[in-house]
Amino acid sequence: MKIKRFSPKQRRVMSWWGPRSADRHHDAIICDGAVRSGKTLCMGLSFVCWAMACFQGQQFAFCGKSVVSLRRNLLQELSPVLQELGFQCRERRAENLLAIRKGGRENRFYLMGGKDEGSAAFIQGVTLALGEPGREVAGEEETGELLILGPTVGPGYFGRADLTEKVFFTHPETGLRGYRTGDLCYRKNGLYYYCGRVDNQLKLNGYRIEIEDVEANLQKLPNVQRAAVVPVRDADQKVQYLAAFLLLREADGLTSLKRSIQLKKQAAAYLPAYMIPRKLLVVESFPLNVNGKIDKKALAASLEEGAP
């Protein structure tokens, strides 16, 4: 098995808890990353090494979208690396459990998938709430940002005080540590329903608009394969209009003006007038960020430069 060398930053993250680390005074760290960049393996290995060095007979959790994806994206790569480092790994698939042992110490690591029933049973002491700036949402079917409160919420992002201040907080009434997920949800009959991202919601001419909703409806047009919508703001960061970047299924041979007129007529069947982007620009491909997602910052920058 070939293992790519970890970068200095990854090694720093992996050994943050060690006695020689400059970051050992932190209680925990939180990192974001994509599977394709290797950060998932890096963080998983760091997590296991920390747990095995500091604890005995404890239970921990690997959390992800589903147990299946955790096995595929994490355990498949993590288990061989752990074995090369001298750890003994024993998986119990029926229990979604990975028991790890080394030097007389053994801890249990459960796989918890957000889409799997039963995972919630392992989460104790966690409170979910919905909030808006300055207040907490209490009503049924009232939309707000999903907040996670409890003793398991970490102190912040590793080395990113700016992000920590933005999304982590202490609840003024309970004193619990909290995290703003950025997910818009509403509560009904004890269940939470996802509505989109906070940063994809904006106001334009007094109307509240979900960018994801606009994109989804533009992708219903006959010749549109994929759409990405960005807000265009003025110097005061007020939204002036929407611009849509479209990847067509096939070339239409139309001029930009005729294509824009045609697309807007088609979009009127799915969107009200205030949600139809002012600019409709065709691209041959979308720029991608390091996580493999459409880089909307690059799209917005291309508008400023005058070329999509």
C-alpha positions as CSV (number, residue, x, y, z in Angstrom):
1,M,0.0,0.0,0.0
2,K,1.4,3.4,-1.0
3,I,0.9,6.2,1.5
4,K,1.4,9.8,0.5
5,R,3.5,11.9,2.9
6,F,1.5,14.2,5.1
7,S,2.2,17.9,4.7
8,P,3.8,19.9,7.6
9,K,0.3,21.4,8.3
10,Q,-1.3,18.0,8.4
11,R,1.4,16.7,10.8
12,R,0.8,19.7,13.0
13,V,-2.9,18.9,13.1
14,M,-2.2,15.2,13.8
15,S,0.1,15.9,16.8
16,W,-1.7,18.9,18.3
17,W,-2.2,17.0,21.6
18,G,1.4,15.7,22.0
19,P,3.7,16.9,24.9
20,R,6.0,18.7,22.5
21,S,3.2,20.5,20.6
22,A,2.7,24.2,20.8
23,D,-1.0,23.6,20.6
24,R,-1.3,21.2,23.5
25,H,-3.1,23.7,25.7
26,H,-6.2,23.4,23.5
27,D,-8.9,21.0,24.6
28,A,-9.7,20.0,21.0
29,I,-9.4,21.1,17.4
30,I,-11.9,21.1,14.5
31,C,-10.9,21.0,10.9
32,D,-12.8,21.1,7.6
33,G,-11.6,19.1,4.6
34,A,-12.6,16.9,1.7
35,V,-11.9,13.2,1.2
36,R,-10.1,13.9,-2.0
37,S,-7.6,16.1,-0.3
38,G,-6.5,13.5,2.2
39,K,-7.7,15.5,5.2
40,T,-10.2,12.9,6.2
41,L,-7.5,10.3,6.7
42,C,-5.3,12.9,8.4
43,M,-7.9,13.9,10.9
44,G,-9.1,10.3,11.5
45,L,-5.6,9.2,12.3
46,S,-5.0,12.2,14.6
47,F,-8.2,11.4,16.4
48,V,-7.4,7.8,17.0
49,C,-3.8,8.5,18.1
50,W,-5.0,11.1,20.6
51,A,-7.7,8.9,22.0
52,M,-5.4,5.9,22.3
53,A,-2.7,8.0,24.0
54,C,-4.9,9.7,26.5
55,F,-7.8,7.3,27.3
56,Q,-8.6,3.7,28.1
57,G,-11.9,1.8,27.9
58,Q,-13.8,4.8,26.4
59,Q,-16.2,5.2,23.6
60,F,-15.7,7.6,20.7
61,A,-17.6,8.3,17.5
62,F,-16.7,8.8,13.8
63,C,-19.5,11.0,12.4
64,G,-20.5,11.3,8.7
65,K,-23.3,11.3,6.2
66,S,-23.8,7.6,6.5
67,V,-22.1,4.5,7.9
68,V,-21.5,3.2,4.4
69,S,-19.7,6.4,3.4
70,L,-17.6,6.3,6.6
71,R,-16.5,2.7,5.9
72,R,-15.7,3.6,2.3
73,N,-14.0,7.0,2.8
74,L,-12.4,6.6,6.2
75,L,-12.0,3.0,7.5
76,Q,-10.9,1.6,4.2
77,E,-7.8,3.8,4.3
78,L,-7.4,4.3,8.0
79,S,-7.3,0.6,9.1
80,P,-4.2,-0.4,7.1
81,V,-2.3,2.7,8.3
82,L,-3.2,2.0,11.9
83,Q,-2.0,-1.6,11.6
84,E,1.3,-0.4,10.2
85,L,1.6,1.8,13.2
86,G,1.1,-1.2,15.5
87,F,-2.5,-0.9,16.4
88,Q,-4.8,-3.9,16.5
89,C,-8.1,-3.2,14.8
90,R,-11.2,-5.4,15.2
91,E,-14.4,-4.3,13.3
92,R,-17.8,-5.5,14.4
93,R,-20.0,-4.5,11.4
94,A,-23.3,-5.5,13.1
95,E,-22.6,-2.9,15.8
96,N,-21.0,-0.3,13.5
97,L,-18.0,-0.6,15.8
98,L,-14.2,-0.5,15.4
99,A,-12.3,-1.7,18.5
100,I,-8.7,-0.5,18.6
101,R,-6.1,-1.9,20.9
102,K,-2.4,-1.1,21.5
103,G,-0.1,-1.6,24.5
104,G,-2.8,-2.9,26.9
105,R,-5.2,0.0,26.0
106,E,-8.4,-0.5,24.1
107,N,-11.1,2.0,23.1
108,R,-14.2,1.7,21.0
109,F,-15.0,3.8,18.0
110,Y,-18.6,3.8,16.7
111,L,-19.6,4.8,13.2
112,M,-22.5,7.3,13.3
113,G,-24.3,8.3,10.1
114,G,-26.6,11.2,9.9
115,K,-28.9,9.3,7.5
116,D,-28.9,6.1,9.6
117,E,-31.5,5.2,12.2
118,G,-30.0,4.4,15.6
119,S,-27.0,6.8,15.4
120,A,-28.8,9.4,17.4
121,A,-28.9,6.9,20.4
122,F,-25.2,7.5,20.9
123,I,-25.5,11.2,21.2
124,Q,-26.1,12.3,24.7
125,G,-26.2,15.8,26.2
126,V,-26.7,17.5,22.8
127,T,-29.4,20.1,22.2
128,L,-30.6,21.3,18.8
129,A,-32.2,24.7,18.5
130,L,-33.2,27.1,15.8
131,G,-32.1,30.7,15.9
132,E,-32.1,34.0,14.1
133,P,-29.9,37.0,14.8
134,G,-30.7,38.1,18.4
135,R,-33.4,35.6,19.1
136,E,-34.3,31.9,19.3
137,V,-37.0,30.4,17.1
138,A,-39.6,28.5,19.0
139,G,-42.6,28.2,16.7
140,E,-43.5,25.1,14.7
141,E,-42.5,25.3,11.0
142,E,-40.7,28.6,11.6
143,T,-37.4,28.7,9.7
144,G,-34.2,29.4,11.4
145,E,-30.5,28.5,11.6
146,L,-29.7,25.1,13.2
147,L,-27.7,25.5,16.4
148,I,-25.9,22.7,18.2
149,L,-25.5,23.2,22.0
150,G,-23.8,20.9,24.5
151,P,-20.7,19.7,26.2
152,T,-19.5,17.9,23.1
153,V,-19.2,21.1,21.1
154,G,-15.5,22.0,20.6
155,P,-13.9,25.3,21.5
156,G,-13.3,26.4,17.9
157,Y,-11.4,26.0,14.6
158,F,-7.7,25.2,14.8
159,G,-5.7,28.3,14.0
160,R,-8.7,30.2,12.8
161,A,-9.8,32.7,15.5
162,D,-11.8,34.6,12.9
163,L,-14.0,31.6,12.0
164,T,-14.3,30.6,15.6
165,E,-15.7,34.0,16.6
166,K,-18.1,33.8,13.7
167,V,-19.7,30.4,14.3
168,F,-19.0,29.4,17.9
169,F,-20.6,31.0,20.9
170,T,-21.7,30.5,24.5
171,H,-25.5,30.3,25.1
172,P,-26.4,33.3,27.4
173,E,-29.0,31.3,29.4
174,T,-27.6,27.8,29.7
175,G,-23.9,28.6,29.5
176,L,-23.5,25.7,27.0
177,R,-21.0,25.9,24.2
178,G,-22.8,26.4,20.9
179,Y,-22.1,26.0,17.1
180,R,-23.9,27.8,14.3
181,T,-24.2,25.2,11.5
182,G,-25.2,27.6,8.7
183,D,-28.1,25.2,7.8
184,L,-31.6,26.6,7.6
185,C,-34.2,24.3,9.0
186,Y,-37.7,24.2,10.4
187,R,-39.1,22.0,13.1
188,K,-42.3,19.9,12.8
189,N,-43.5,17.1,15.0
190,G,-40.1,16.9,16.7
191,L,-38.2,16.5,13.4
192,Y,-35.9,19.0,11.7
193,Y,-36.3,19.6,8.0
194,Y,-33.4,21.1,6.0
195,C,-34.2,24.2,3.8
196,G,-30.8,25.2,2.5
197,R,-27.8,27.2,3.7
198,V,-27.9,30.6,5.5
199,D,-25.2,32.0,3.1
200,N,-27.4,31.1,0.2
201,Q,-30.3,33.2,1.4
202,L,-30.5,36.9,0.6
203,K,-32.9,39.8,0.2
204,L,-33.4,41.5,-3.2
205,N,-35.8,44.4,-3.6
206,G,-37.6,43.4,-0.3
207,Y,-38.0,39.7,-1.4
208,R,-36.3,36.9,0.4
209,I,-34.6,34.6,-2.1
210,E,-33.0,31.2,-1.8
211,I,-30.1,30.9,-4.3
212,E,-30.4,27.1,-4.3
213,D,-34.0,27.4,-5.3
214,V,-33.2,29.6,-8.2
215,E,-30.4,27.2,-9.4
216,A,-32.7,24.2,-9.1
217,N,-35.4,25.8,-11.2
218,L,-32.9,27.1,-13.9
219,Q,-31.7,23.5,-14.2
220,K,-35.3,22.5,-15.2
221,L,-34.9,24.5,-18.5
222,P,-34.6,22.2,-21.5
223,N,-31.0,23.0,-22.6
224,V,-29.5,23.8,-19.1
225,Q,-27.4,21.1,-17.7
226,R,-26.1,23.0,-14.6
227,A,-26.6,26.4,-13.1
228,A,-24.7,28.5,-10.6
229,V,-26.2,31.8,-9.3
230,V,-24.2,34.6,-7.6
231,P,-25.5,37.9,-6.1
232,V,-24.0,41.1,-7.5
233,R,-23.5,43.6,-4.7
234,D,-22.7,47.4,-4.6
235,A,-20.0,49.1,-2.5
236,D,-22.2,48.8,0.6
237,Q,-22.6,45.0,0.1
238,K,-26.3,45.5,-0.8
239,V,-27.5,43.0,-3.4
240,Q,-28.3,44.8,-6.7
241,Y,-29.2,41.8,-8.9
242,L,-28.6,38.1,-9.6
243,A,-26.3,36.7,-12.2
244,A,-26.6,33.1,-13.4
245,F,-23.8,31.0,-15.0
246,L,-25.2,28.2,-17.2
247,L,-23.6,25.1,-18.6
248,L,-25.7,24.1,-21.7
249,R,-26.4,20.6,-22.8
250,E,-25.6,21.5,-26.4
251,A,-24.6,24.6,-28.3
252,D,-27.7,26.6,-29.4
253,G,-26.1,28.9,-32.0
254,L,-27.8,32.0,-30.6
255,T,-26.3,35.3,-29.8
256,S,-26.0,36.3,-26.1
257,L,-29.0,38.6,-26.4
258,K,-31.3,36.2,-28.1
259,R,-30.3,33.4,-25.8
260,S,-30.9,35.5,-22.7
261,I,-34.4,36.5,-24.0
262,Q,-35.2,32.8,-24.7
263,L,-34.0,31.6,-21.3
264,K,-35.8,34.2,-19.4
265,K,-39.1,33.3,-21.1
266,Q,-38.5,29.7,-20.2
267,A,-37.6,30.5,-16.6
268,A,-40.8,32.4,-16.2
269,A,-42.6,29.1,-16.2
270,Y,-40.8,28.1,-13.0
271,L,-39.8,31.3,-11.2
272,P,-41.5,34.6,-10.3
273,A,-40.1,37.7,-12.0
274,Y,-38.1,38.9,-9.0
275,M,-36.2,35.6,-8.9
276,I,-35.1,35.5,-12.5
277,P,-31.4,36.5,-12.8
278,R,-30.8,39.8,-14.7
279,K,-27.7,38.3,-16.3
280,L,-27.6,34.8,-17.9
281,L,-24.1,33.9,-18.9
282,V,-23.0,30.6,-20.6
283,V,-19.8,28.9,-19.6
284,E,-18.0,26.0,-21.1
285,S,-17.0,24.7,-17.7
286,F,-17.2,25.8,-14.0
287,P,-14.2,26.8,-12.0
288,L,-13.8,24.4,-9.0
289,N,-12.4,25.1,-5.5
290,V,-10.1,22.7,-3.6
291,N,-13.1,20.8,-2.3
292,G,-14.3,20.1,-5.9
293,K,-17.3,22.4,-5.6
294,I,-18.2,25.3,-8.0
295,D,-16.0,28.3,-7.1
296,K,-18.6,31.1,-6.9
297,K,-16.0,33.6,-5.7
298,A,-14.2,33.0,-9.0
299,L,-17.5,33.4,-10.9
300,A,-18.2,36.7,-9.1
301,A,-14.7,37.9,-9.8
302,S,-15.2,37.2,-13.5
303,L,-18.2,39.5,-13.5
304,E,-16.0,42.3,-12.1
305,E,-13.4,41.6,-14.8
306,G,-16.1,41.7,-17.5
307,A,-15.6,38.2,-18.7
308,P,-17.5,35.1,-17.6
